[in-house]
Amino acid sequence: MTYIESPLKTIEKFIPSWRYTQPDRLSQEIISAFNETHRKPDEYKFKFKENRLVDFPTETEINIDTSTYLGKKDDELLGVLTYWVSENSSGTALWISPAYDSAYPCNKITMYRIEETSSSEKSTFNVTILFDTPKENTLEIAANLNPVFADVRDPEVLRNKLFVVDEKFGLSNLLELIGIEAQGSDTAPSRKIVHQFIDLIRSGVRPRFIAEEMQKNGLIGEFSVSCGGSTSLLESNSLTLNLTGLEDKYGSLSFTCPKCGAVNTRPFGQLISNCQHCGGDVRC
């Protein structure tokens, strides 16, 4: 049975790790939270640098936790996407990510468009849309893109597949493909309000208070985000929302307790001795 976590609760869980995120990246995280919880197209970019895709504003490497099934599949897709970008100077492709019980509460589709600058550097302009339909609907979408998938019955087949489409394929085509009507442009969060919450998050105020204030100010909508339902999804195993690359000299700031399986987020530059959830010994 799928557990759909409230967006308020999910964002509350993100906030402890956001405190150590670079301001430019944190601004994108807040805007992504707004877009996903309001079911608005979420735009962001990757940069192709030294044969790798990295976060555009910070050039942070995209690190995916491959210890989980979803992480492995996302990492496989990242490999395919990286190769496609390396071999082409232009082009458009789609990734279809079906809903997954207790992890991804809704379907998701991302459009990647290769852009080449005057200095011959490449980047990808990306648009992710979440949509609340049965996960089998993703197979219908795939079959519309490629008839080969007409006889496929398991949506999981799609999780590591990249669909190359016509270069003229745009946002209106994407919305039409998944059966969503283009909506008027609601007011996006202002730079001022985003920076207010960046300061509040980095100040160390209780995550619950910050999440409630974000909701009051319209930054958190009514819909679940793509990484809700399970605390293990707070690790960096998604190609959309949680690309923070949070590490220090000791390694990743997030780790799983070997006893209870819950994810802990430690302070930057500090180690912790006990699990924040069950109290078990987590010292190496």
N, C-alpha and C positions, 0 to 999 in steps of 0.2 A: 504493500500500500504506500502510495506517495505521500510524504509529509511535506506540506507546503508551509514554510516558515513565514511569519509576518515580515514585511520589509523593514519595519522598525527594529525588530530583533536582529535581523541579518546585519544591518548597518551598525548596530551597537557592537556586534562582534568584530566588525572590520576596524573600528576606531582605535583600539590599542596598537595595532600594527601601523595604522595611518600616522600615528604620532611621530614615527621615525622615517616617514616618506618625504622625499624632497618636495618643496612647495609646488614646483611646476607639475610634478607627477600627481601630487595630492589634489591639485585643482582639477585635473582630468578625472581622477577617481570620483570626486564629488559630482562633477557634471555627468559622469557615467551613471552614478547612482540615481540622479535626477531623471535621466533619460530612460533607464531601465524600469524604474518604479512608476513611470508615467507612460510606458510603452511607446516611447518616442525613438526614432532612429538615433543610434549613438555613433558619432563620428570620432575617429582617432587615426593615428598614423604610426607606421613602423618605418624605420630607416634600414636600408641594406648597407651594411658596413663590414668589411673584411669577411665577406662571404657568410654573414650572419644577419638575421633580422633582430633589431634592437628597438627599444622604446624610443620614439622620435624625440620627445622633449629632453630626456635625460641620458639617452644612449645606453640605458641599462639593458643588459642582456636578458632575454626572455628565458627564465629558468622554470622548467616544469617538473613537478614532483612525479616521477615515473614509478613510484611504489604502488600506485593504485591503477585499477583498470582504466578509469577515465583519463588519468594522467598519461598513461602509455599511449592511448589513442590520440590524445591531443598532441603528444610529442611526435607521433607518426605523421599527423597532419602538418605540424610545424616543419618537419623535414621535407614533405612534399611541397609545401608553400615556399620554403626557402629555395629549393631547387628550381621551381617555376620562375621565381623572381630572378634568380641568377642567370637563367637561360633566355630571358626576354627583356626587351627594352620598353615594352608596353604590353597592355593586355588587361583583361578583367576575368575574375574567377569567383566562384561561390563555394562556401562551405556550409553544409547543412548539419546542425547538431541536434539530434532528437532529445526529447525530454528523457530523464533517467530517474527511476524511483529513488527517493530519499536523497537525491543530489541536485539534479537540474529539474525544477518544477515545471518548466515549459520548453517548447521548441525554440530554436534559435537559428538564424541564418545570417551569414556575414559575407559581404561583397568586398573583394580586394581589387584595387585598381593600381597598376604599376605606373608611377610617375618618374620621369627622368628630368633632372635639373640641367641648367646650362653647363654646369661643371661635370656633367656625366655621372653624378651621383644618383642613385635610385632610392625611391621610397615607395611605400604603398599607402594609398588613401583607403581607409576601411570604414564600412558602415555596418553595424550590427543591429538587427531587429529581433526582438522577442515576440512570440505569438502563441496564444493559448488555444491550441487545437489538439485533438488526439495525436499521439506521436506517429501513428500510422499515416497521418497526413503528409509527413516528410517524404514518404515513399512516393506519393502522388506527385509531389513537387519534383523529386528526382527523376521520375519517369517522364515528366514534361520536358526536362532538360536533356535526358538521354533515354530513349526507349529501351535500352538494355536493362534498365531497372524496373521495367513493367512487371516482371515475374518475381521480383524479390519480395520476400515476406517479412524479413527481420530488419527493422529500422537501424539496428546497430551496424549494419553493413556500411552505412553512410558516414559514420563518425570520423573516419580518417580519409574521406574522399574529397577531392577538389574538382569542381566542375568549371571548366574553361568555357566562357560564353563570348558573344560578340563584344568587341571593344565599345560599341555604342550603348551597351546595356547599362541603364542608369537606375536611379532610385525609384522612379515611377514604374519601371519594368519590374523591379524587385518587389515593390508593394503589390503590383498586379499579380505576380507569380504566387505570392502567399495569400492572396485574397484579402488584402487590407486596403481600404480606401485612403487616399492621401488626405491628411488632416491639415487644418489651418495651423499656422506657426504660432503655437502658444508661447507666451513670454518665457524665454530661457532665463535661468538664474543670472543675475547681474554679477559683474566682476567684483563689485563691492561686497555683496553678500557672500560670495564664494570665499573671498579673502578673510572676511569676518570669521567664517567657520574654520578656515585653515589656522588662524590664530587661536581660536577656541580649542581645536583639537590638539594643537601642539602645547597648549598651556597645562594639560594634564587634568582637566576637569573630568568628572565621571562620565564614561561613555553613554550611560543611559540618559543623562541630562542632555548631552550633546545631540543624541539621536532624536530625543523628543523635541528639542529646539529646531532641528533640521526639518522635522515633520510639520511643526507649527509654521515655519517659514516657507513651506511648499517644496522643499528640496527632496523630501521623501513622499512618493505617491502611494497609491493603494495596491499596486501590483508587486509580486515577489520579484526578486532579482535572479540572475542566471545561476548564481552560486549559493542558493539558499537551502535550508533544511538540514544540513549536516555540518558540524563544525570542522570536519576534516576537509571540507571544500574551501576553508579559509587559507589553505596552503596554495602555493602558486601553481595550480594545475589547470588554469583556464587561459585561453588566448584572448579574452576580452577584458573583463573587469579588473582582475586582481594581478596585474603585471607590475608588482612593486619591487621585486628583486631585493627583498629586505634581508641584508646580511651585514655582519660586522666581522671582527677578527676571529671570533669563535665559530662563525658559520651562520646558518639561517636563524632568524629570530623566532621562527615558528617551528615547533617539533611536536611529535605525537608521543604521549605518555605510553610506555611499554606495558603498563598495568591496566589502565582504564580505557586507553585508546583515544582520549580527548586531546585536542590540540591546545598547546600552551604557547603564549606569545610573551617572550621575556624582554626586559628593557634593553635598549641599545647599549652595548659595551659591558653588559653584566650577565652572569650566569645565575641560575636558580637551582636550589637543592631539591625542592619538593614540587610535585604536580599542583597546579593551581586549581584542580578540580577534585582529585581524590586524596591529595596529600602524600602520595607515594614518592619514594626516593627516585629522582631522575638524574642523579649525578652519574657522569660517565666513569 
